[in-house]
Each structure stands twice: as structure tokens, then as C-alpha cells.
């Protein structure tokens, strides 16, 4: 996501609980298992702590997937940031488990979204309408099912960002 933004001339800012080197993980689908597998992957440097983010200074927000959203949706500052973009109908992208943060921040009743299939029931209980497509655009909200859908998600997110 970060590199794709940079390819388009967008300057991404990576936020985390604190400014630090963040360990990423990879997710893969192995036919021997009914769910995905994961392991340590690359590192990325965060430039700003959530508590220091002023959402008005940014054009959009992207929430990656994986298991990180399970944690960051517990952080009120993250929910405030996501809620700001949601309320103002500004570009808000979320993939895989990322939509968990969106529906933790705000009601998604009636919103068309896609998510990793393992959290479909959560989305529907939150009032969202699940659409089984690689990417779903509902206003300024752009969602995708997971990393295999990034080639579909990122062009749509960039379109929404350019139209801002």
C-alpha cells in the first residue's frame, strides 16, 4: 500500500501507537489449512504516533489488514481519526480485517462493504451489507477482501483520493 501510494506521487505517513520500527507479517493461503497462515515479514518505520495525528492535516487514511486491526480498534485515538474521515466523507480505505476499525469507530448500517470472509458475520452484525467483490466503493469508503485484491483496491482508492 505504502509503495503503491509513492508510485503515484502520494506522500504516505505511517502512524502507529508510537514512533518506532514496526514488524509486519505476511499472510498466505495454504490449501492444507482452512484459514490463512502468517509469519514475520518486513519492517516499516512509523513517522507519527496516533496521539499526535491531526486528521485535518491529511487527505485520506488507509487501514491495512491482518491481525493489527484487532488491536488498533481498541485505541480511542485511532477510532477518532477513522471517525473523522468517515464523518467528513473523506477517502477511507480498509482491507481484509481493516474494516473492523471502521465499524468500531462508526455505524456502518446500510453501507456496502467487503471484508475478509472470516469477519463477514461481524460486518453484517454491525449493519453493513457484505458484497463478495475484490473491491467495493461506497462513497469515499473503499474496502477490499485482502492482499490478493490490492491490484483492484489501490486504483479505486487513488481515484477517490484524486476526487477529494
N, C-alpha and C positions, 0 to 999 in steps of 0.2 A: 504494500500500500504506500509506504513512505517513498520508495524509489519510483513508483508509477507517478506519484504526485510531482516529484522532482523532474521527471521526464517532460512534464507539461509546463514547467516553469513555476509551479506552486512551491512555496517555501513551507514545508511541514514543520510543526513544532510538536515534539513528543513530550507529553505530560505523564507523570507518574506520581505515586504517593510522596516521593522525594526525588530530588535531582540525584541520579545515580546511573550506574550501568545496569541495565535490566536484562535478565536472562529470558530469552524467548524459547519456545518449544515448538517442535514440528508435530503435525498431526498427519496421520496417513491411514488409509483404509486397507486392511489386510483381509483377504477372503476367509482366512482361518478364524476370524473373530467377528462377532456380531456388532461390534462397535469400533470406533477408531482407536489407533494406538498413538502414543506420544513419547517424545524423548527430548533431551536438551538440544537446542539449535544455536542460532546466532545470538549475539548480544546487541543491544541498541542503547545509546545514551539518551536519557531523558534530559530535556533542557529546562523544564519548569515543574514545580510541584503543583498538584491540584489546587492547594490552598492559595497559590499565587496567581492563578489564572483569572483574568478578567475577560469573560466571554465576549464582551463588546469589541475587544481588540482582534477578533478572529472572524474569518469568513465562513467557516464550516467546521464540523467535527466528524471524525471517523472513529468508530469503535471496532477494534479487531475482535476476532472470535477466540476460540479456545476456552480455557477454563478461567482466564483472567476476569471476565465479566462477572463470574460468581462472586469474586472478591470485591471488585470496584463498585458494584451496585450497593455495597454496604456503606460506602463513603458518601456522606451527605453533600460534600462539595462537588463530587462527580455528578450526583443527581441534580444539583443546582445548575451546573454547566450544561448538561444534556437538556434539562428542562428549559433553559434559556433559549437554546436553538430550536427546540420543539415548539415552544410558545410563540416565538417570533417567525416561525415558518422559514427558518434558515437551513442551509444544507446540513443534513444529519444522515450519516451513513453508518450502518451496523451490519456486520456479517456473522454468520454462524451463531454463537452464543451471545454476541454483542447486543441483539435486541432485548435481552434480559435487562440491560441497563436502561433502555428506553422505557419499557413498561414498568420498571421500578420507579422511574422519575415522573412519569405522567400516564394518564389513562390512554390506552390505545383502542378504546371501544370504537368499532366501526372502521378502523384503519386496516388497509390491505398491506400485508407484510409477508415475508418469507423468513424462515429460520432453519437452523439445523433440525432435522426431523426429531431428534431426541428431546427437543423442548417445544415441539408443536403444541402439545396439550397445555403447557404453561401459557403460551401466547393466546390460545383460544380461551382459557380461563380468565385471562386478563382482558378479554373482549375484542382482541384482534381477529381479523379474518386471515386464515392461513391460505397462501397461494403457493402451489408447488411449481415454482419457476426459478430459473437461475438468478434473476434479479427482479425486484418489484419496486416500482417508483410510485409513491402516493404523496403527491405534492412535493415537498422538499425532503421527504423521508425516503431513503434508498436502502433497501435491505437485500441480502443475499444469503444463500444456504450455507456457504462455507468456502474455503480457499479454492476449490476447483472452479468456483463461479466468479473468481476475481476478473477474468477477461471480459465478463459481461457486466459486472458491477462497476468497475472503475470508470469505463466510458460514460455510464449513466450518471455516476456521482459527479464526474467532471462537467457534464452538461448542466446539471443542477447548480453546481458551483459557478459556472460561467454565466448563468442566467440570473444570478443573485443581484 
